[in-house]
């Protein structure tokens, strides 16, 4: 699949996967904006930064989950939607690619699920539907809610191979997000 290797961490997205990532981000952003978006505009106005493994700092890198969401305070930033936070979606290429291979998923449906899931979290935090800093029980409940919303939203999309990805997460066979602490 044209993956470049990162020593001891596993493969990272190659050029084909990065093109698919752009498409997945656009689809997820459109779906989440239309269905769960905050009141202050479309996705381009959201304070969100989506990065994959080689673009992450060493503190942001993990290989045991598919993705993780970080919140950063931006200094001297004009608030968007009443907040000056920057939300960074960190995608973990090695874990995503390993899950894809192990479960025999196509890249696009798995990545669409992961990105959509993370953007739903961001939307919920931006709209104060849930707090970002939570105890483990609250985080667990938030994950259950967001997995349900992600499945509900994506189930309507004609993406080949998506059913097996939805079944995989419905069965709770993998932790998608990580706790940054």
C-alpha positions, 0 to 999 in steps of 0.5 A: 500500500505504499506505506513508509516505515517508522522505526519501532512504531510501524508503518505510516500513511503513504501518499495513497492513504493521505489522499484518502485521509483528505477525502475522509476528513471532508466527508466527516466534516460535512456530516458532523457539521450538518448533524452536530455542528456548533452554531458558529458556522461550517467546519472550516471555522472550527478550531480543529487541527487534524494530524497523522502520526509523523506530524505529532509531537512525541507527547502526542504519539501512541500506538495502542489506540487509533486516535486521540483528542487533545485540547490546547489553549491558544495564546492571544487567539480570537475565540471561535464559538466563544472559545479560544481552544484548539482541538487536535485530532491525533491519528495513529497511523501504525494502529490504524493500519494494523487494525485494518490489516488484522480485521481485513478492513478497507482503509476508507471506511475505517478512517471515515469512522475514526475521523467522524468519531473524533469530530463528533467529540469535538462538536460535543465539547464545543457545544458544552454537551460534555466536558473534556476533562472527565473522570474515567467513568464519565469518559467511558459514558462519553465513548458509548454515546459517541460510538452510537452517534457515529454509527447512526450517522455513518449507517446512512452513508453508501461506503463500501465495507462500512458495515464490517467497521460499524459491527467491529466498533459496536462489538467494542473490540477496540478502544478508539480513543486514548486518555492523554493523562 
